[in-house]
Amino acid sequence: MFGNGVDGMNSDFNLDSVIVTPRSLSKQALEINCVFNDYQIKDYLSEDFFGITYLGVHLETRKKVVIREYFPSELSVREPDGYIVPGEEAVEKENFEWGLAQFEEESRRLMGFEHLNIVEVMDWFTQHGTAYRVTKFQKGQTFKQWLSIMSSLDKPPPSEKKLLAIIIPVLDALKVLHESDYQHRNIRPENIYLCTNGSPLLIDFGASKQEVANKMGNLNLSLPAGYAAKELYSSKGSLSASTDIYAVAATLYFAMTGKKPTAALDRGEARDERALDPLIPLKQAAKKHYRREFLDVVDQGLAYLPKDRPQSASDFKQLLIEQQYKGRQSFMRSKNFASIERMLLIGAGIIFIGSLLLMFVYQKLEDMQEKKLDEQVFSPVATTNIAKKKSQASKTSTKKKTTAPGKKKPPPEKEEAIASKAWTEPYSKMEFIWVPDGSFVIGNNTKTLKKGDKNLEMDGFWMGVYEVTVGQFRQFVDDTGHKTAAGDKCRRRFGWDRMEFEQTENHPVACVSWLDAMAYSEWLNAKTRKKFRLPSEAQWEYACRVGNEKQHYCGGKAPAYIARYQRNSNDKSSVVGTKAKNAAGLYDMSGNVWEWTGSEYLSKYKGQEQRSLRANQVKGTNKRMVFRGGSWMYDERYLTSVYRGYSKGGPNLSYDDVGFRLVIANIEK
């Protein structure tokens, strides 16, 4: 019902032109253009008692980022060399170190949240005697800036529809935070950021900031008057989801009236004196522009006592939605629109039937397209033609090819045309992409060749774009009744469908042994009459490094951009495809979960790395099978393109951070 777009936003209105403050206003900020830890400072943005915020750029990707530096001005100073040192008094040192630990822990926790409306924390690290948090840069403006522009143009307050288009996604984000027992604690118009597409982002979390202020005995340093609920002013206050609900309602109050609500401290003093609440309710302050039903719900969110507010983000969202229907139903009854309701129902029925017909036609067209692609790629005739062309090409490769002036180059070979396409297997909906042929030195991603290095010539092959998911594996188990090798338990007493953290159908499946992965591929082969299998170790490493043979990880040098690993995982895997893809178009080759290959582990490459074994060649043995890529549980050392893991206990062993992806077997062989 509610979209993320907000009418009236200027798509050219961006953080560069709005938020950036002249460098000269901060005497304590790092020098512009200084470089540290793969980032370069490009501009100073803002600062408060807790730290300084910069606009930066990642040196490898050249993408803009926002960098937050922990720098509590009342507890520390910056030395000429850029280092931050705590004050000389013991209490200053103690509070600085305590706050630093809070900042680091908050950064770790925020890296574990994945939501469209929560700012993405990409990295954090320690340097200069302090810590830094790196978040994704988005063009846009704050909610407060947008409201100011609307006001300067003499426009009326935003409509209810526009406000809900912003607040409903914010409540969805809060639901995710609250389910992890985490509160934002700093919601206000300045901390809801509107991207150029209108999608709101929650930024500038206040938990660590308020903990430090509390430790210093001065909560007023961190609490935004008018938006902070009463319980935030007490060091012993019990915080809950309703604490953030109060701030959301206060933000709506400002948007509708142009004024901040009366501070909770002032409201508390009036209660103590048994005087009237000094906060003018919205049903009086904003009745000119909004419906009573809407104002009543927001006023409920501003209740002084936590018990009188909606108790969760879902509850508040539901009230906001229901009040729309209540108002609409009242209007319809008063105008006697029963006949229009009947017409709408009839119209909805016609639209529904029409959509079914369109879906039927679309499915037929999709089936025809899949069949055509199957005939191109998988038919014996097509395979034979491709093989012939490869043979002919190899015979004439020594002849220099030229193109006469004025003539176009000859069309690409049929194999190259097929190679440029992606393909979705219709039964499992698994996506594949063509990895083109080439060569690489296996096990060496440096610029220096070593004695014994082995250069491999690789034929092209189809590889799964994503790791096999829980939902895809469930389809197999439901169809066959398959019991995994670990039964109901794997290394940490969890199963493939029951991990220690909540997982969706789109998380990568884990707690599956090498033999379980092979059973899945054999089932899919029987269902589709294709030849799916695990990639050989050579295929896996080649696909990881394709496009840049020397790259350190599968997709570059910056693990935070491409991998879910120990530093940003919050001790859990993530939905597949949430990090950047590599040059081949493959996601999660580094991190998320390790991936089984079809190859046996030997300490040296002796040809076994090019073979993908069948189940009957491994079952009943203690062969050590290779897995690659690192996982959410391990640090960046294990994410590299050449690191090798293997099952020490044979092919029946399963781990809670090892899964797999498939390739399509070379059908010429």
ROSE-416865 format. One record per residue (C-alpha): residue number from 1; x, y, z. Coordinates in pm, whole numbers, plus 32768, in hexadecimal, padded with zeros to 4 digits. Example, Ala and Ser with C-alpha at 12.3 -4.5 7.8 and 13.67 -1.06 7.14 Angstrom:
<atoms>
  seq     x     y     z
    1  84CE  7E3E  830C
    2  8557  7F96  82CA
</atoms>
This chain:
<atoms>
  seq     x     y     z
    1  8000  8000  8000
    2  8111  80F4  805C
    3  8223  8146  7F60
    4  8379  81D1  7FB5
    5  8364  82F1  7EBF
    6  8327  844F  7F45
    7  8297  8553  7E5A
    8  834A  869D  7E43
    9  84AB  861B  7E7A
   10  85BA  86B3  7DA2
   11  8685  8596  7D10
   12  87B5  867A  7CEF
   13  87AB  86D6  7E5E
   14  88D0  8617  7EF4
   15  89A6  85F8  8025
   16  8ACB  86AA  7F7E
   17  8A08  87ED  7F50
   18  893E  87E8  8092
   19  89F5  8754  81B9
   20  8B62  87A4  8170
   21  8BEA  88AD  825A
   22  8D29  8971  820E
   23  8E62  88C4  8290
   24  8EC9  89FF  834B
   25  8DA6  89D8  843F
   26  8E4D  88AD  84E2
   27  8FA6  88DC  8576
   28  8FB5  8774  85EE
   29  8F59  86C2  84AA
   30  904C  85ED  83E3
   31  90F3  8697  82BE
   32  9039  8688  8174
   33  90CD  8583  8082
   34  917D  84C3  8198
   35  9183  834D  8155
   36  915E  8231  824E
   37  90E0  80CA  824B
   38  9073  80C8  80D9
   39  8FB1  8210  80FA
   40  8FF5  837B  80A7
   41  8F51  84A2  8159
   42  8EAD  8587  805A
   43  8DEB  867B  8135
   44  8D7A  86CE  8292
   45  8C04  869E  82CB
   46  8BA8  86DC  8435
   47  8C09  86A3  859F
   48  8B74  8688  86FA
   49  8BF7  863C  8854
   50  8C1C  84CE  87F5
   51  8CE4  84E4  86B3
   52  8D19  8569  8552
   53  8C76  84F8  840D
   54  8D2B  8509  82BF
   55  8CE2  84D1  8153
   56  8DDD  83D3  80D2
   57  8E2D  82F8  7FAA
   58  8EA0  818F  7F9A
   59  8FF1  8188  7EE9
   60  8FB4  804E  7E1B
   61  8E48  8071  7DB7
   62  8E48  81F2  7DB3
   63  8CEF  81E5  7E51
   64  8C8A  82F5  7F45
   65  8C56  8293  80AF
   66  8BFE  8341  81F5
   67  8D02  8314  830A
   68  8CAC  834A  8477
   69  8DD3  8380  8565
   70  8DB7  8341  86DC
   71  8E3D  8482  8774
   72  8D91  84EF  88B9
   73  8E07  8657  88D1
   74  8DE0  8671  8A4C
   75  8EB2  853B  8A87
   76  8FC9  854E  8985
   77  909F  8624  889E
   78  9142  85F1  874C
   79  92BC  85F1  8736
   80  9374  8695  860D
   81  93AF  853B  8573
   82  9236  84FE  8563
   83  9223  8414  868D
   84  9112  8441  8791
   85  917F  8425  88FC
   86  90A3  842F  8A34
   87  90C7  8540  8B38
   88  91C5  8527  8C4E
   89  90D0  84E7  8D67
   90  9088  837E  8DBB
   91  8F10  83A8  8D9B
   92  8F3A  843C  8C3E
   93  900D  8314  8BD0
   94  8F19  821E  8C67
   95  8DEB  82C1  8BC4
   96  8E9D  82E1  8A74
   97  8EFD  8170  8A6C
   98  8DA4  8108  8AE0
   99  8D00  81DC  89D1
  100  8DEC  8152  88CA
  101  8D82  7FF0  8923
  102  8C13  805A  890B
  103  8C4F  80F4  87B3
  104  8CFD  7FBB  8733
  105  8BEC  7ED6  87B7
  106  8ADE  7FB0  871B
  107  8B97  7FA6  85CE
  108  8BA9  7E2A  85DD
  109  8A36  7E0E  8625
  110  89CD  7F02  8516
  111  8A96  7E44  8411
  112  89B0  7D1E  8450
  113  8873  7DD5  83EA
  114  87FE  7DB8  8282
  115  86D1  7E8E  8231
  116  8678  7F7D  811B
  117  8629  808E  8218
  118  8753  8066  8303
  119  8895  810E  8298
  120  8990  8005  822C
  121  8AC3  7FF0  830B
  122  8BCB  7F6A  8220
  123  8D03  7F64  82F7
  124  8D9F  7FCD  843E
  125  8F08  7FD3  84AF
  126  8FF6  8065  85B2
  127  9105  8162  8561
  128  9196  82A8  85EA
  129  914F  822D  874A
  130  8FD9  8223  870A
  131  8ED1  8172  8635
  132  8E20  81C2  84EE
  133  8CD3  8151  845E
  134  8C9B  8151  82E6
  135  8B3B  8169  8258
  136  8ABC  8168  80F6
  137  8A9A  82BD  8052
  138  8944  8313  7FC5
  139  88DD  844A  7F07
  140  87B7  84F9  7FA3
  141  875B  85D6  80C7
  142  86DE  85BA  822A
  143  856B  85BE  8276
  144  85A1  870A  832B
  145  8646  87A6  81F9
  146  852A  8733  811D
  147  842B  87C8  820B
  148  84ED  8910  820F
  149  84E6  8921  8094
  150  8371  88E2  808B
  151  833F  89F4  8190
  152  841D  8AEE  80D6
  153  8345  8ABC  7FA1
  154  8210  8B19  806F
  155  8180  89BF  803C
  156  808D  892C  813B
  157  8106  8819  8228
  158  8140  86C8  8180
  159  8006  8601  8142
  160  7FB1  84D0  8212
  161  8004  83F7  80E4
  162  8161  848C  80C2
  163  81A8  846B  8235
  164  813E  82FF  823C
  165  8215  82B6  8109
  166  833E  831A  81E2
  167  82D6  829D  833A
  168  8250  8143  82DF
  169  83A3  80CD  8254
  170  844C  8164  8388
  171  8368  8093  8466
  172  83BE  7F5D  8398
  173  852E  7FA3  83DB
  174  84EE  7FD5  854E
  175  843B  7E86  855D
  176  857D  7DDF  84E6
  177  864C  7E9B  85E8
  178  855D  7E56  8707
  179  8549  7CE5  86B6
  180  86C1  7CDD  86FA
  181  8689  7D93  8845
  182  8723  7ED3  87BE
  183  8698  8035  87C7
  184  86FC  8157  86E8
  185  86DD  8258  8803
  186  871F  8387  8727
  187  85FB  83A3  8632
  188  85AA  8505  85C4
  189  8579  85B7  8475
  190  86F2  85E5  844D
  191  872E  846F  846D
  192  8636  83F6  836A
  193  86ED  8416  8220
  194  8627  8420  80DC
  195  86DE  838A  7FB4
  196  869F  8421  7E5D
  197  85A1  8310  7E14
  198  84E0  8375  7F4C
  199  8540  8242  8017
  200  8583  82A1  8184
  201  86B6  822E  8244
  202  86E8  8227  83BB
  203  883E  82C2  8404
  204  890C  8338  8530
  205  88B2  8235  8637
  206  88C2  82BB  8798
  207  8904  8191  887D
  208  8A7D  81B1  88AC
  209  8A68  832E  88AC
  210  896C  832C  89C8
  211  8A2C  8227  8A8D
  212  8B61  8305  8A85
  213  8A98  843A  8AE8
  214  8A00  8375  8C07
  215  8B59  8303  8C75
  216  8BC6  846F  8C76
  217  8A96  84CD  8D46
  218  8A05  85B5  8C3F
  219  88ED  8512  8B77
  220  8888  8664  8AE7
  221  89B8  864F  8A04
  222  8919  853C  8936
  223  87A1  8553  895F
  224  86DD  8617  8857
  225  85E6  86EA  891E
  226  8483  86B8  88A4
  227  84CA  8565  8805
  228  8555  84A8  8932
  229  845D  83E6  8A06
  230  845F  8417  8B7D
  231  8508  82C9  8BC6
  232  8640  8334  8B07
  233  8685  8443  8C09
  234  86B2  8348  8D1F
  235  87EC  8275  8D3B
  236  870B  8165  8DC9
  237  85F6  8196  8CCA
  238  856B  8059  8C2F
  239  8582  807B  8AB6
  240  849F  7FC4  89C4
  241  8413  7FD9  8865
  242  8324  80E5  88E1
  243  8452  81C9  891E
  244  848E  81D9  87A6
  245  8317  81F1  8761
  246  8310  8333  882D
  247  8426  83C6  8754
  248  8374  8362  8611
  249  8233  8406  868A
  250  82F8  853D  86F1
  251  8392  8549  8595
  252  8235  8540  84FC
  253  81CE  8656  85ED
  254  82E7  8733  8568
  255  828F  86E0  8400
  256  8121  873D  8433
  257  814C  8876  8509
  258  82A9  88F7  84BB
  259  82F7  88F0  8632
  260  83A4  87F7  8714
  261  82C8  8758  881F
  262  82F1  87D3  8982
  263  841E  8729  8A23
  264  83CE  85F9  8AF8
  265  8480  8697  8C23
  266  8391  87C0  8C19
  267  8269  86D8  8BF8
  268  82E6  8615  8D25
  269  8307  8750  8DF9
  270  819F  87B0  8DA4
  271  8129  8657  8E0E
  272  81E6  8675  8F55
  273  8135  87BF  8F97
  274  7FE9  8728  8F27
  275  7FCF  882F  8E16
  276  7F4A  87FD  8CB7
  277  802D  8753  8BBD
  278  80E3  8870  8B06
  279  80E9  87A7  89C5
  280  7FD0  8820  88E3
  281  7F3A  86E4  884A
  282  7F38  86C4  86D1
  283  7DBE  86AC  86CB
  284  7DCD  881F  8723
  285  7F1C  888C  8690
  286  7EF0  87F0  8536
  287  7D79  87C6  8507
  288  7D77  88BD  83E5
  289  7E39  87D7  82FC
  290  7DFF  8670  8376
  291  7CE5  8582  83CD
  292  7C90  8547  853A
  293  7CC8  83CC  851E
  294  7E30  8402  84A9
  295  7E7C  8504  85B6
  296  7DF1  8425  86CA
  297  7EDE  830A  866E
  298  8011  83EC  866C
  299  7FA6  8488  87B7
  300  7F97  8329  8846
  301  8102  82F6  87E1
  302  815A  8432  88A3
  303  80C5  83B5  89E9
  304  81A3  8418  8B0E
  305  819F  82C3  8BB4
  306  8232  819E  8AED
  307  810E  80BA  8B46
  308  801A  81A8  8A99
  309  80D0  81A0  894A
  310  80C1  8094  883B
  311  81A9  7F83  88BC
  312  8253  7F28  8775
  313  82A0  7FB2  861D
  314  81A9  7EB9  858B
  315  8096  7F34  8675
  316  80D3  80A0  8617
  317  80DB  804A  84A5
  318  7F96  7F88  84C4
  319  7EEA  80AC  8571
  320  7F5D  819A  845F
  321  7ED8  80B3  8352
  322  7D8F  8068  8400
  323  7D41  81D6  843C
  324  7D4A  820E  82C5
  325  7C40  8106  8290
  326  7B6D  8182  83B1
  327  7B6E  82E1  8325
  328  7B22  8265  81C8
  329  7A07  8180  823B
  330  7968  829C  8301
  331  7979  837A  81CE
  332  78E4  826E  80EF
  333  77C2  822E  81DE
  334  7770  839E  8202
  335  775B  83C9  8087
  336  76A3  8282  8049
  337  77A0  81F7  7F51
  338  7726  808F  7F58
  339  76F2  808B  7DE0
  340  7855  8101  7DA3
  341  78D6  7FEC  7E85
  342  7820  7EEC  7DAE
  343  78B3  7F84  7C73
  344  7A0F  7F78  7D0C
  345  79E3  7E0B  7D66
  346  7975  7DB8  7C04
  347  7A9C  7E7C  7B78
  348  7B8B  7DCA  7C63
  349  7B01  7C7B  7BEC
  350  7B3A  7CD9  7A80
  351  7C9E  7D49  7ACE
  352  7CE1  7C04  7B8B
  353  7C66  7B2A  7A6B
  354  7D2F  7BFA  7975
  355  7E6A  7BD3  7A46
  356  7E3D  7A58  7A4C
  357  7E25  7A54  78D0
  358  7F5E  7B2B  78B4
  359  801A  7A45  79A3
  360  7FB2  7918  78D0
  361  802C  79B9  778D
  362  816F  7A2C  7832
  363  81B5  78CD  78B9
  364  8181  7838  775D
  365  8275  7931  76C4
  366  8371  78EB  77D9
  367  8355  7772  77A2
  368  838F  77A3  762B
  369  84C0  787A  7672
  370  854F  777A  7768
  371  8519  7662  766E
  372  85C8  7728  755D
  373  86F0  7774  763F
  374  8706  7607  76AB
  375  8713  75A0  753E
  376  8827  769F  74FD
  377  8900  7649  7626
  378  88BA  74E3  768C
  379  8857  7423  7551
  380  8955  732B  74C7
  381  8945  73D8  7373
  382  899D  752A  7405
  383  8AB5  748E  74D1
  384  8B46  73E3  73A0
  385  8B3E  7526  72D6
  386  8BED  75E1  73ED
  387  8CF8  74D4  7405
  388  8D31  74E2  728B
  389  8D56  765B  7290
  390  8E4F  7646  73B0
  391  8F17  7545  72ED
  392  8F14  761A  71B1
  393  8F76  774E  7278
  394  90A1  769C  7312
  395  911E  7631  71B8
  396  9115  7794  7131
  397  9181  784A  726F
  398  92E2  787F  71E8
  399  925D  7945  70BF
  400  9240  7AB9  70F7
  401  90DA  7B2C  70C2
  402  90A0  7C7F  7021
  403  8F6D  7D3F  6FBA
  404  8F68  7DF2  6E6B
  405  8F33  7F6E  6E7A
  406  8DC4  7FC9  6E71
  407  8D51  7E6B  6ED2
  408  8CBA  7E05  701F
  409  8D60  7CFF  70FA
  410  8CD0  7BA1  70D0
  411  8BBD  7B42  71C9
  412  8C2A  7A92  730B
  413  8C2E  7918  731A
  414  8AEE  7871  738D
  415  8B9C  7803  74CF
  416  8BFA  796A  7521
  417  8A95  79DA  74E3
  418  8A14  78D1  75D2
  419  8B22  792E  76CE
  420  8A9E  7A8F  76EE
  421  8953  7A13  7780
  422  88D6  79BE  78D9
  423  87E4  789F  7909
  424  86E5  7844  7A15
  425  8699  76D6  7A52
  426  851A  76D3  7A50
  427  84DB  75BF  7B51
  428  85B0  7641  7C72
  429  85BE  77AA  7BF4
  430  8737  7798  7C20
  431  87F0  78A4  7B5A
  432  8929  7851  7A92
  433  8A24  7926  79D8
  434  8B29  78C8  78D5
  435  8C93  78DB  794A
  436  8D65  7908  780C
  437  8E97  7836  77BD
  438  8FF5  78AF  7813
  439  9127  7853  78DF
  440  91B6  7896  7A3A
  441  92C4  7821  7B2B
  442  9211  7757  7C34
  443  926D  77A2  7D9C
  444  932F  78E0  7D4D
  445  9281  7A34  7D49
  446  93C3  7AFE  7D5A
  447  948F  7BA2  7C47
  448  95B8  7ABC  7C82
  449  95BB  795A  7BF8
  450  9654  784D  7CD3
  451  96FF  7706  7C87
  452  95FC  75FA  7C4E
  453  94E2  76EE  7BF8
  454  93E2  7651  7B13
  455  9338  7712  79FA
  456  91E4  7682  79A0
  457  9123  76B2  785D
  458  8FB1  76BF  78AF
  459  8E83  767C  77D2
  460  8D55  7756  780F
  461  8C3C  76D3  78EA
  462  8AED  7732  7987
  463  8AFA  777F  7AFC
  464  89EE  77D5  7BFD
  465  89D9  794B  7C38
  466  8984  790D  7DA7
  467  89C5  7805  7EAC
  468  88AF  7702  7EC2
  469  87A9  778A  7FB1
  470  86E4  76F6  80D0
  471  85A8  770B  7FFC
  472  8644  7651  7ED7
  473  86CB  7541  7FBB
  474  8579  7527  8069
  475  84D8  74E1  7F16
  476  85C0  73B3  7EF6
  477  8580  7335  8059
  478  8407  735B  803A
  479  8408  729D  7EF1
  480  84EC  717F  7F5A
  481  84DD  716C  80D6
  482  8659  7181  80D5
  483  8703  7172  8228
  484  8849  7230  8237
  485  8984  717A  82A0
  486  897F  7236  83EB
  487  8813  71DF  842A
  488  8776  72EB  8501
  489  88C5  736E  857A
  490  8A0D  73EE  84ED
  491  8B45  7471  8592
  492  8A90  755D  867D
  493  8955  748B  86B0
  494  8890  7548  85A8
  495  87F7  74CC  8462
  496  87EB  7552  82FF
  497  8690  75E3  8343
  498  86CC  7643  84AF
  499  87FA  771E  84F6
  500  885A  77DB  8631
  501  87E5  7918  8581
  502  86A8  7961  84BF
  503  86C8  790E  834F
  504  85DE  793B  8228
  505  85A5  7869  80F2
  506  86A5  794A  8043
  507  87C4  7908  8134
  508  88CF  7817  80B7
  509  8895  76B4  812A
  510  899F  762E  8219
  511  89C4  74FE  82FD
  512  89D1  7429  81C3
  513  8AE8  7330  817F
  514  8B98  72FA  8035
  515  8ABC  71C8  7FF9
  516  8982  7296  8046
  517  89EA  7393  7F3E
  518  8A23  727A  7E45
  519  88CE  71E4  7E96
  520  882F  7335  7E4C
  521  88DF  7351  7CFA
  522  887A  71EE  7C99
  523  870F  7239  7CF4
  524  8714  7376  7C24
  525  87AD  72B4  7B01
  526  868F  71B9  7B0E
  527  858D  72D0  7B1B
  528  861E  739E  79FE
  529  86E3  72A5  7928
  530  8810  738A  7940
  531  8966  733E  79D5
  532  899C  740C  7B0D
  533  8ABE  73C9  7BFA
  534  8BAC  7470  7CEC
  535  8CBD  7542  7C46
  536  8E1B  74B5  7C42
  537  8F10  7570  7D1F
  538  8FB2  7602  7BE8
  539  8E63  767A  7B61
  540  8E0E  771B  7CAE
  541  8F57  77DA  7CCB
  542  8F4F  7841  7B5C
  543  8DEA  78C8  7B80
  544  8E54  7981  7CBA
  545  8F7A  7A2E  7C0C
  546  8EF5  7A5B  7AAA
  547  8F23  7BBE  7A2A
  548  904F  7BFE  7B0D
  549  912D  7AD3  7B49
  550  91F9  7B86  7C57
  551  90D8  7BF7  7D32
  552  90F6  7BA2  7EA1
  553  8F88  7B51  7EE2
  554  8E71  7AE1  7DF8
  555  8E1C  7C39  7D73
  556  8F32  7D22  7DE3
  557  9006  7D90  7F09
  558  8EF6  7E13  7FF0
  559  8E46  7CF6  80AB
  560  8D3F  7DDC  8147
  561  8CAA  7E1D  7FED
  562  8C9C  7CB8  7F71
  563  8C8A  7BD1  809E
  564  8BC0  7B7E  81D1
  565  8CCD  7B17  82C9
  566  8D2E  7B24  8438
  567  8D4E  7C9F  844F
  568  8BFA  7CF3  83B9
  569  8B24  7BBB  83E2
  570  8AA4  7BE9  8545
  571  8ADE  7A72  8568
  572  89EB  7A03  8459
  573  89D2  79CD  82E5
  574  890C  7ABD  820C
  575  8815  7AA3  80EF
  576  88D4  7A45  7FB2
  577  893C  7B5E  7EC9
  578  8941  7C7C  7FC5
  579  8AAE  7CD4  7F83
  580  8B52  7D3D  7E3A
  581  8B81  7C3B  7D25
  582  8CD3  7BE8  7C8F
  583  8D41  7C1E  7B26
  584  8C97  7ADD  7AB4
  585  8B49  7B51  7B44
  586  8B55  7A5C  7C6A
  587  8AEE  7ABA  7DCC
  588  8B81  7A46  7F19
  589  8CAD  7992  7E86
  590  8D66  7A26  7FAF
  591  8CAF  7A03  80FA
  592  8B4C  79B3  8169
  593  8B82  7838  8169
  594  8CA1  775D  80F9
  595  8C4E  769D  7FB9
  596  8C8C  752F  7F76
  597  8D48  74DC  7E37
  598  8D47  738C  7D89
  599  8EBE  7358  7DB7
  600  8F84  728C  7EAE
  601  9085  7344  7F82
  602  91F6  72FC  7F4E
  603  9301  73E4  7FD6
  604  9389  7422  7E78
  605  92D5  7451  7D2E
  606  9306  730B  7C6E
  607  91DA  7315  7B85
  608  90D2  72BB  7C87
  609  906F  742C  7C96
  610  8FE4  740E  7B33
  611  8F05  72E5  7B80
  612  8DAC  72EC  7C1F
  613  8D6C  7197  7CB4
  614  8C24  70DA  7CAD
  615  8B77  706B  7DEC
  616  8BC2  6EFA  7DAF
  617  8D37  6F4D  7D9A
  618  8D33  6FE9  7EF4
  619  8C21  6F42  7FC0
  620  8CAB  6E51  80C5
  621  8E07  6EEC  80B9
  622  8EBD  6FE7  8194
  623  8F17  70C9  8072
  624  8F4F  7230  80DE
  625  8E79  730F  8001
  626  8ED3  7479  7FBB
  627  8DFE  75A5  8016
  628  8E54  770C  7FB9
  629  8E01  787A  7FF7
  630  8DF5  78B5  816F
  631  8CBA  78FF  8234
  632  8C02  79E2  8325
  633  8CBA  793A  8444
  634  8E20  797E  83CE
  635  8EF5  7AB5  839D
  636  8F7D  7B3D  8254
  637  90AA  7A53  824C
  638  8FC1  7938  81E6
  639  8F09  79FE  80D8
  640  902A  7A0A  7FE3
  641  900F  797D  7E85
  642  9115  7870  7ECD
  643  90C8  77FE  8031
  644  9064  768D  8043
  645  8F8E  75E4  8149
  646  8F37  7473  8159
  647  8E6C  7377  8222
  648  8F54  72BF  830D
  649  8E4C  71C0  8363
  650  8DEA  714F  8206
  651  8CC5  719E  811F
  652  8BB8  715D  8227
  653  8C26  727C  8305
  654  8B55  73BB  8306
  655  8B92  7515  8394
  656  8AA6  7630  83EE
  657  8B5E  7720  8304
  658  8B9A  7644  81D2
  659  8AA9  7639  80AD
  660  8AD1  761A  7F34
  661  8A80  769B  7DDA
  662  8A61  75D7  7C95
  663  8AF0  75D9  7B38
  664  8A6C  7531  7A00
  665  8B4F  7416  7996
  666  8C11  742C  7851
  667  8B27  735E  7779
  668  8C2E  7333  7667
  669  8CDA  723C  774C
</atoms>
